[in-house]
Amino acid sequence: MSAKIKVAILGATGAVGQRFVQLLENHPWFEISALAASERSAGKAYTEAVNWKLDTPLPERVRKLPVLEAKPGFEAAIAFSGLDSKVAGPIEEEFAQAGYAVISNSKNHRMDEDVPLLLPEINADHIGLIEIQKNKRGYKKGFIVTNSNCSAMALCLGLAPIDQAFGIEKVMVTTLQAISGAGYPGVPALDIVGNVIPYIGEEEEKMERETQKILGKFKNGKIENHPMILSATTTRVPVIDGHTESVNVKLQKRVSLDEVKSAFRNYFSVPQKLKLPSAPEHPVVLKEEIDRPQPRLDVNIQKGMATIVGRVRPCPIFDWKFVILGHNTIRGAAGAAILNAELLKSQGFLS
Ligand code: NAP
């Protein structure tokens, strides 16, 4: 068996960084060789620097690893980034310049023309941008690949099956987003307990523009955005993990309820065909119970890597409406980045 690929985690102490540590324990292809965070954490052992918030024990292998400053110099081929977006942009560029494959969760480079906003079920061919990026930026070996905002991720997986089958013209979406989406310590308890906050800074714009890029086509060296019109309203609710979204869609043609449901049920794509280690067997799971999906009951279906769809029904204003649920720190962040790395390895980008 060949040796595992060494990976560093930038922002390893944060909500997303902790998920990376959890999901990479016993990964068949990757092993953690370095953990980095801010200078507040640098120099401490990981177990002292991190305020571990996950429901599995902190993996033994990384407890005593020293937290380093987020500067190139680690022995690793991949730098997974869960860095605070206030600092992620230039640090990620520095790592790509230094030869690392930077696979990022932060917003900073998502909309760069030469950076893939990758979601392997939908746009695996967007990795064609990597060579263009390397040439344009003069990166010899390294590059930057991003995954989307957590609510856009769940939405895109919920839209792709019906877009590919029937074409989508318009989307109206309202989210009910979990607290862990705001990182740690995130939203103060006095603001969120027993409450709904009807505003998340920049989230609506991110959902609208990232969805068009993700569902767009790679043509003549560029991404042509999907022409669908989107309108998003985003809210924060007192749920720990799992973003719920109420979605209304207008399609390009008339179809039956059975056809819509069967598009969701039969959705299957590149990561499933390639049998990538983190690929969910079913990237979209259709629930038929009238009161599902619910975050507490359904967020961990398919190990948090699927979008759960339920309540599919006709819409008197648009054509169809349904509810979706996605795990924001797994498929919406660290799990998505790991799946992106697996796709890149399978296509020879990490050799
Ligand atoms: P978080 O809990 O606030 O963690 C931020 C991380 O960045 C910490 O490890 C922190 O280290 C590190 N950091 C801060 N300043 C730094 C600096 N100057 N140099 C190096 N490291 C620094 O945030 P998060 O929720 O994990 O989010 C991380 C990124 O992923 C953000 O860009 C966010 O928008 C994105 N994202 C989050 C989610 C989600 O569901 N939470 C989903 C998708 C995308 P210290 O502990 O040392 O301060």
Residues whose N, C-alpha, C, O or C-beta is under 5 A from the ligand:
A	BS01	NAP	G11 A12 T13 G14 A15 V16 G17 A37 S38 R40 S41 A70 G82 L83 D84 S85 V87 N105 S106 K107 S148 N149 C150 S180 G181 A182 G183 Y184 N328 T329 G332 A333
